[in-house]
Amino acid sequence: MSALKEIIREIEDFAPLKLQEDWDNSGLQIGDPEQEIHAVLLTLDITEAVIDEAIALKCNLIISHHPLLFHSLKKINYQHAHERLVFKSIQNQIAIYSAHTNLDAVRGGVNTCMAQTLKLEEIKILQPLKSYLFKLIVMIPEKYSAQVIQSMYEAGAGHMGHYDHCGFHAKGTGTFRGLEGSSPFVGEINKIREEAEVRFETLVPGHALDQVIRVMIENHPYEKPSYDIITLANEYEDAGSGAIGVLPKPISERDFLIRLKYLFNLQVIRHTPFTGKKIYKVAVCGGSGSEYTEQAIACGADAMVSADFKYHDFMAAENRILIADIGHYESEVHTKEIFHKLLTKKKPNFAIHVSKINTNSINHLI
């Protein structure tokens, strides 16, 4: 068995909660972080059938992509669906954890998995996050710099794409004077002190900032370390909205849709009129992605694959791009595979089950 908090840590190390949208409610929905987990059920949605499946499989944790709780509950009286699901999960001591838009945003998450399913190459984030990177600058006594800097790297600083330990070092002289009430690490109170220091600069993503600052202060010898935090407009290429890549070779629009239907096991695809162009560069976005169509066009995409497009969203394409709406459920059902791969990679001491319940409430008469 494993403690629930340990399982949560594995998920959030991969898809930090700070990556979720402001309106979202990812994280622990129901349960005690100290609870011992002996079996887990992976699902896209939480439904009564899924909870019954968890009970039958003796799972005391359900991990879902879509959160069970989006809005506050005023009562739990078993009369309405969400109230009934909350009641039933608590009654059966089943914890519920959800990773939603944070799993969408992270590289290797929902959108990356869509792109990989479509066999795209050279996959990148379609719209990388902005104002999520920070420059952290700190002055460190020279002989302590290696220890402090390494602790910051280990806490998540200095990652840039496929590189880590990225930083800038410059030697100089720091000056300070401790006043009454201070407890200087070196020097004497009321006397100006000069100290050989290293100015260290590095980049830190938003989800790691608090942890990096904490370990930096813990490992820094000074009573009051001197440091600056600067919000950057640079794009954070490891997270954002959608994904974009290229097919092994250009294909016709019809062949692309046939390929899409086969790879995603689709009953139907809603799409815009053919543009007459070959499909080579493709943008994807799990769930509702119509708002990223213009970004896809700006990035040179020949096709946009997502879901929940409205009538006027299709019209807005104006023959500039092929829009393929494959359905919300169909674009995200593979989240179960992401959870499974993530948890089995760590070889946890509990059983992992993938839900066999089709939670898609939209059907098509063909």
C-alpha positions in Angstrom: 0.0 0.0 0.0 1.0 3.6 -0.4 -0.2 6.8 1.3 -2.5 8.9 -0.8 -0.2 11.9 -0.3 2.6 9.9 -1.9 0.5 9.2 -5.0 -0.6 12.8 -5.2 3.1 13.9 -5.0 3.9 11.7 -8.1 1.1 13.2 -10.1 1.8 16.8 -9.1 5.5 16.5 -9.7 4.5 15.8 -13.3 1.5 18.1 -13.6 1.8 20.9 -10.9 -1.4 22.3 -9.6 -0.2 25.9 -10.4 -0.6 25.1 -14.1 -4.4 24.7 -13.8 -6.7 27.5 -15.0 -8.1 29.9 -12.4 -11.6 28.5 -12.9 -10.5 24.9 -12.5 -10.7 22.7 -9.3 -8.0 20.1 -9.8 -6.5 18.3 -6.8 -7.8 16.2 -4.0 -11.6 16.3 -4.2 -12.4 13.8 -1.4 -10.2 12.0 1.0 -7.5 12.2 3.7 -3.9 12.6 2.4 -2.7 10.2 5.1 -5.1 7.5 3.9 -3.4 4.2 2.8 -4.3 3.3 -0.7 -4.4 -0.4 -1.8 -6.1 -0.1 -5.2 -6.8 2.8 -7.6 -9.2 3.2 -10.5 -8.4 5.5 -13.4 -11.1 7.3 -15.3 -11.9 10.3 -17.5 -15.1 11.2 -15.6 -16.7 10.4 -12.2 -20.1 8.8 -12.6 -22.2 6.5 -10.4 -21.2 3.6 -12.6 -17.5 4.4 -12.1 -18.0 4.5 -8.4 -19.8 1.2 -8.5 -16.9 -0.2 -10.5 -14.4 1.0 -7.9 -16.5 -0.6 -5.2 -16.6 -3.9 -7.1 -12.8 -3.8 -7.7 -12.2 -2.8 -4.0 -10.5 0.4 -5.0 -10.3 3.1 -2.4 -9.0 5.8 -4.8 -10.4 7.1 -8.1 -8.2 9.3 -10.2 -10.1 11.3 -12.8 -9.3 13.9 -15.4 -12.5 15.9 -15.1 -13.1 17.0 -11.5 -16.2 15.8 -9.6 -16.5 19.1 -7.8 -16.5 22.4 -9.8 -18.9 24.4 -7.7 -19.6 24.4 -4.0 -22.3 22.1 -2.6 -24.9 23.6 -0.3 -26.2 20.2 0.8 -25.5 16.5 0.4 -28.9 14.8 0.5 -28.6 12.1 -2.2 -31.2 13.8 -4.4 -29.0 15.2 -7.2 -26.2 13.5 -9.1 -23.2 15.3 -7.7 -24.5 15.1 -4.1 -25.2 11.4 -4.6 -21.7 10.8 -5.9 -20.0 12.6 -3.0 -22.2 10.8 -0.5 -21.5 7.4 -2.1 -17.7 7.9 -2.3 -17.5 9.0 1.3 -19.8 6.2 2.4 -17.5 3.7 0.8 -14.3 5.4 1.9 -13.2 6.1 -1.6 -10.8 9.1 -2.1 -11.1 11.1 -5.3 -8.3 13.0 -7.0 -8.5 15.0 -10.3 -5.9 16.4 -12.6 -7.6 18.5 -15.2 -6.2 21.6 -16.9 -2.8 21.1 -15.3 -2.7 17.8 -17.1 -3.8 19.6 -20.3 -1.1 22.2 -19.9 2.0 20.2 -19.1 4.4 18.8 -21.8 3.7 15.1 -22.0 0.1 15.5 -20.9 -3.2 15.4 -22.7 -2.2 17.5 -25.8 1.1 15.7 -26.2 -0.6 12.4 -26.0 -3.1 13.5 -28.7 -0.2 14.5 -30.9 1.5 11.2 -30.4 -1.6 9.3 -31.1 -1.8 11.1 -34.4 1.8 10.1 -35.0 3.0 13.7 -35.2 6.7 14.6 -35.1 8.6 17.6 -33.8 5.9 18.2 -31.2 5.8 21.5 -29.4 3.4 23.4 -27.2 0.9 25.4 -29.4 0.6 28.4 -27.1 3.3 28.4 -24.4 2.6 30.1 -21.1 3.8 33.6 -20.6 4.6 35.4 -17.3 5.2 32.0 -15.8 9.0 32.2 -15.7 10.9 34.2 -13.1 14.5 35.3 -12.9 15.9 34.7 -9.5 19.1 36.7 -8.6 20.9 36.1 -5.3 24.2 37.2 -3.8 26.1 34.3 -2.1 29.4 34.3 -0.2 31.9 32.8 -2.6 32.9 29.8 -0.5 29.2 28.8 0.1 28.0 29.4 -3.5 28.3 25.8 -4.8 26.1 24.5 -1.9 23.4 27.1 -2.2 23.3 26.9 -6.0 23.1 23.1 -6.1 20.2 23.2 -3.6 18.3 25.6 -5.9 18.9 23.4 -8.9 17.6 20.3 -7.0 14.5 22.3 -6.0 13.6 23.1 -9.6 15.6 26.1 -10.7 17.7 26.2 -13.9 15.6 24.0 -16.3 15.4 25.2 -19.9 13.9 22.8 -22.4 16.2 19.7 -22.5 18.8 21.4 -20.3 19.2 21.7 -16.5 21.7 23.4 -14.2 21.3 26.6 -16.3 22.6 29.7 -14.5 24.9 32.7 -14.6 27.7 33.3 -12.1 29.7 36.6 -11.6 32.2 37.3 -8.8 32.2 40.6 -7.0 32.3 42.3 -3.7 29.3 42.7 -1.4 29.1 45.3 1.4 26.8 45.5 4.4 26.8 46.8 8.0 24.9 45.0 10.8 22.9 47.4 13.0 21.9 46.9 16.6 19.7 43.8 16.9 21.2 42.0 13.9 23.2 38.8 14.1 25.6 38.9 11.1 27.2 35.7 9.9 30.5 37.5 9.3 31.7 40.9 10.4 30.9 43.0 13.5 27.9 45.1 14.4 28.1 48.8 13.4 31.1 48.1 11.1 31.0 48.1 7.3 32.0 44.7 6.0 33.2 43.7 2.5 32.8 40.1 1.4 33.7 38.2 -1.7 30.4 37.1 -3.2 28.9 35.4 -6.2 26.0 36.9 -8.1 23.9 34.0 -9.3 21.1 34.3 -11.8 18.8 31.5 -12.9 15.3 30.9 -14.3 12.5 29.3 -12.2 9.0 28.2 -13.3 6.1 29.4 -11.3 5.3 26.0 -9.7 8.8 25.7 -8.3 9.4 29.3 -7.2 8.3 28.9 -3.5 10.3 25.8 -3.1 13.4 27.2 -4.7 13.3 30.4 -2.5 12.7 28.2 0.6 15.8 26.0 0.1 17.9 29.0 -1.0 17.2 30.7 2.3 17.7 27.5 4.3 21.1 26.9 2.7 22.3 30.5 2.6 24.6 31.4 5.5 23.4 35.0 5.8 20.8 36.1 8.2 19.1 38.1 5.5 20.1 36.9 2.0 19.9 39.6 -0.7 17.9 38.4 -3.7 15.6 39.7 -6.4 12.6 38.0 -8.2 11.7 39.3 -11.7 8.7 38.2 -13.6 9.6 37.5 -17.3 7.5 37.9 -20.4 9.5 35.0 -22.0 7.5 32.0 -23.1 7.6 28.9 -20.9 8.0 26.2 -23.5 7.3 23.2 -21.2 3.6 24.1 -20.6 0.7 25.9 -22.2 -2.3 25.2 -24.4 -2.5 22.7 -27.2 0.3 21.1 -29.2 1.5 21.3 -32.7 3.7 19.0 -34.9 4.1 17.6 -38.4 3.0 14.4 -40.1 5.8 12.1 -41.5 4.7 13.4 -44.9 1.9 15.6 -46.3 -1.4 13.8 -47.1 -4.8 14.8 -48.6 -7.5 16.3 -46.3 -9.7 13.2 -46.9 -6.9 10.8 -46.0 -6.1 12.9 -42.9 -9.6 12.6 -41.7 -9.7 8.9 -42.4 -6.4 8.5 -40.5 -7.8 10.6 -37.6 -11.0 8.5 -37.5 -9.0 5.2 -37.3 -6.4 6.3 -34.8 -9.0 7.8 -32.3 -11.6 5.2 -32.9 -14.2 7.8 -33.9 -17.8 7.2 -35.0 -18.0 10.6 -36.6 -15.9 13.8 -37.3 -17.4 17.2 -37.8 -15.2 19.3 -40.0 -15.0 22.4 -42.2 -15.1 22.3 -46.0 -11.9 21.1 -47.6 -9.4 23.8 -48.4 -7.8 22.0 -51.2 -4.4 22.0 -49.4 -2.3 19.0 -48.3 -2.2 18.4 -44.5 1.3 18.5 -43.0 1.4 20.7 -39.9 -1.3 19.8 -37.4 -2.4 21.5 -34.2 -4.3 19.6 -31.5 -6.1 20.6 -28.2 -7.8 18.2 -25.9 -11.4 19.2 -24.9 -12.7 22.6 -25.9 -10.0 24.1 -28.1 -11.8 26.5 -30.5 -10.2 29.5 -28.9 -6.8 28.4 -30.2 -7.7 28.2 -33.9 -6.2 31.6 -34.6 -3.0 30.6 -32.9 -2.9 27.4 -34.9 -3.3 29.4 -38.1 -0.6 31.8 -37.0 1.7 28.9 -36.4 1.1 27.6 -40.0 -1.1 24.6 -39.1 -3.0 23.0 -42.0 -5.4 21.4 -39.6 -6.8 21.9 -36.1 -8.0 18.9 -34.2 -10.1 19.5 -31.0 -13.7 19.5 -29.8 -16.8 21.5 -28.9 -16.6 23.8 -31.9 -19.8 25.9 -32.4 -21.4 26.7 -35.7 -19.7 30.1 -36.0 -16.4 28.7 -34.9 -16.4 26.6 -38.1 -17.3 29.6 -40.2 -14.4 31.6 -38.7 -11.9 29.2 -40.3 -12.6 31.0 -43.6 -10.9 28.3 -45.7 -7.6 29.0 -44.0 -7.4 25.8 -42.0 -9.2 22.4 -41.8 -11.0 22.1 -38.5 -11.8 18.6 -37.2 -14.1 18.3 -34.2 -13.6 14.8 -32.9 -15.6 15.1 -29.7 -14.7 16.1 -26.1 -14.6 12.6 -24.7 -12.7 11.2 -27.7 -10.0 13.8 -27.5 -9.4 13.2 -23.8 -10.2 9.5 -23.1 -6.5 8.6 -23.3 -5.9 10.5 -20.1 -6.3 7.1 -18.4 -3.3 5.9 -20.2 -1.3 9.0 -19.0 -2.2 8.3 -15.4 -1.4 4.6 -15.8 2.0 5.2 -17.4 2.9 7.8 -14.7 2.0 5.6 -11.7 3.3 2.3 -13.0 6.6 3.9 -13.8 7.2 4.5 -10.1 6.2 0.8 -9.4 3.8 1.7 -6.5 2.7 -1.0 -4.1 -1.0 -1.0 -5.0 -3.2 -2.3 -7.8 -4.0 0.0 -10.7 -7.2 -0.6 -12.7 -8.3 1.3 -15.8 -12.0 1.9 -15.9 -14.0 0.0 -18.5 -16.9 2.4 -18.2 -17.7 4.5 -21.2 -18.6 7.8 -19.6 -19.4 9.6 -22.9 -22.9 11.0 -22.7 -22.9 12.0 -26.4 -24.0 9.3 -28.9 -24.5 9.3 -32.7 -27.0 7.6 -34.8 -25.1 6.5 -37.9 
